[in-house]
Amino acid sequence: MGSTRLPGKVLAPLAGRPVLARIIERLNAVEGLDGAVVLTSTLTRDDPIAAFCDAARVALFRGDEADVLDRYQQAALALAPERIVRITADCPLVDPEVVGAVLALADAEHGGGDCRYASVATGALPRSAGLRRFPDGLDVEAFTATALGEAWAEAAEPFEREHVTPFLWRRPERFGARVLEADEDFGDERWTVDHQADLDLVGQIYERLGNRPFGYRDVVAALDAEPELRALNARHRVPDRPRQ
């Protein structure tokens, strides 16, 4: 709830329901995903998230505000999953098909290797990475509970503690990392919600597509049909930059 650019964004209304509710309903459509859990902080300002989860009967775990890696580890110890899928709460267009594909990639036999971390190539990655990227806002990461535990025990940098997974993706060989690429590069699309203009764009997309299940290809088609919609948040597109 403490976003500095768009305070309260995770509970902002989106086509008649909170952003967080939209994300959960899309995750509930993922094949192979056992359930969704909301992880938030113990700060008083995040009490509305707890109230939402209680009313919506959504599983909730609360932990450290700054050390989000510890929050994940404590939730994993309490819930005992074999694999964790991480979705950030600023991605209300998360695509169930893409999430399922990441899970399949993580589970697939691949040269006899052991994949303990898989992710989606999105617009959050620089073009120089040479990957066919999904739109920014379709970010998905899947990692094993054992990999999370190793990151929790060894990660020392504040960046690695705050952002949960850098310890994993910075060591691709150790964790057998795999990356899901799109059919073509959509990395210039911005669908993440950090500003009011981003929320306005996503709201327009839901207005056009929200009465039926839809995926990222449907969103691209809607934006291609009305390219002026992309102008709503164009000023917030982040220039290409190297990943930390």
N, C-alpha and C positions, 0 to 999 in steps of 0.2 A: 504493500500500500504506500510505501515511502518513496516511490519513484520521483526523482527531482524534476524530470521533464514532463511527466504526465501523472501527477499524484492520483492514487486510487485506481489506476488503469485496469487492474486485474478484475475489478468488480464494476467497471464502467458498463453501461447498457449497450448491447449489441444485438440489434434486431429483436428487442424485447426480452433478452436474457443477459446476465452478466457475461463478460468475456470469459471468465473462468468456467462457467457452465458450458459455454460453446466448445471450449477445448476438451472438457471431460466427455461431452456427448460424442465428439468425434473420436476420442480415444476408445470409448466403449464399443466402437464399430471395428476395432482392429482385430483381425484374426490372430490368435495365438497370444493375445495379451490378457492376463488373468484379471486385471483390475487397475484402477487409477487411484493414486494416493496424492494428496496435496501436501507439500512440504513448505511450511512458512516459519517465520521467526517467532520467538517468544515475546516480542515487543508488544506493548499495549496497542500500538497503532495497527497491528495485524489481527486484532481481535475480530474485526468484521469478517475476515476470511474464515476464522474459526466458526463464527456464527453462520456464515453461508454453508460451510461444510456440514454443520450440525443439521441445519434445516433441509439440506439436499441429500442427507444421508451419504455423504462422501467421506471416505477415510482421510484422516488428517494426522500429521505428525509435525510437532513444533520443535525447533532447535535454535542453534546459534545464528545470530543475524549476519555476522561477518564471515565466520568460518563455515561456509555452506558445505564444504567437503565433510566436515564433522557432522553436520546436520544429516547428510545423506548416509554416512556410516552408522550413526545411531539409529536412524530409521531402518536401515538394512538389518542391523542386529535385532531390532524389535520385530520385524516382519519376516525375516529369513527368506528372501527371494533367492533364486538361483541366478537370475539375470535382471538387471534394472534397465528400464528405458527412460531416458531423461528428455523431457519436453519443457521448455521454458514457458512461463505464463504470459508471454507477449506474442504468442504464435497462434491466434485463433483460426488460422486457415490450415493448421496441421492436417496432413492428408493421411487418412487411415491406410490407404494402399501403400504409401511410401513408408510409413512406420512398419507395416507388415513386411515390406521388402527388405528393410534393414534387419529385422529379426531373422528373416530367411537367410540373408547374407551372413549373419553372425553364426547361424547354425549349420550352414552348408559345409560339406566336405570340400576343402580347398588345398590341394597339394599336401594333404596330411597334416597341415598346420592347425594350431589351436587358436582360434579367434576369441580373444577376450575383450575386444573393443571394436565396434563398428559404428560408422557415422554416415551422414549424408553430406555430400559436397553441396554447399549452398553459396549464395551471394556473400555470405560472411567471409568466404575464402577469397583471396586475391585471384584475379584473372591469370596472373603469372603462374599459378599452381598447375595450369594446363589441364584442368578437369572440366567436364561438362556439368555445370552447377545447376541445382534447383534454385527457385526463388529464395531470397533472404526472408526467413519467416517460416520455412519448412524444416527447420533444424531438428534432427533426431540423433540421439546417441544411444547405443545399447552396449552394456558392459556387464561382466560377471561380478558377482558379489566378492569373489576372491580378488579380482583386480581392484575393485573399490577399496578393499581392506588394505591392499599393498600401498595404494596411493595415499590413503589416510595415515598410514604408519610412516611413510617416507617423505611426503611432500612437505617442504619447508617454506617455500616462497609464498608471500601473501597472495600473489596472483593465482597460484595453484590451489590455495585453500578457498579463495573466494569463488572461483569459477569451476570448481569440482573436478573437471576432467583434463586440464592441461597436462598433468603428470602422465596421463595415459596416452594422449595423442602426440606428446613430445617424444614418446618412446615406442614407435610403431612396431619395431622388430620384437621387443620384449613382450608386447601384448597382442601380437599377431593381428595388427589393425587392418581393417578392410573399409573401403569407402564406396558408397553407392553413388553412381553418377546418373545424371538425367540423359534422356535420349538426345537432347541438344542443350546448348548453354542458355539457361534462363537467369544467369547470375545478376543481370541488371534490374530484375524485378525486385521491388521492395514491398514486402507484405508483413514485416514485423511491426509491432505497435510500440513506438517509443514517444510519439508526439500525437497531438490531437489530429493533425492532418493524416497520419497513418490510420488512426481509428476511423476517420471520415471515409477513407478509401475502402477499408474493410467493411464498413457499414454499407457502402454502396454495393459492394460485391454480394453481401448477404441479402440485400434488398432484391437483387436480381436472381440469386441462385439458392437462397436459404430455404425454400420450401421443398427441396429435394436433396438427397445425398449428392454431394459434389466433391470433385478432386481438383488437383492443381491444373490439370489440362482444361477443365471447365472454366477455371478462373482466367487462365491465359486467353481462352477463346472469348470470354466476356470483355476482357480488356482490349483485345484486338478489335472487337466490334465497336467499342467506344474508347478509342485511345486517349481521348481527353481526360478520362478518369485517372490515368497515370500522372497527370499534372498535379493532382491534389497533394501528393507528398513528394514530388520530384525534388524539391529543395532540400529534403532530408537524406537523399541518397549519399552514402559515404564514399568518398573517393577511394579508388583501389589502393589497398595498403597491405603490407606484409603481415602474416599472422605472427603473433608473439610466440 
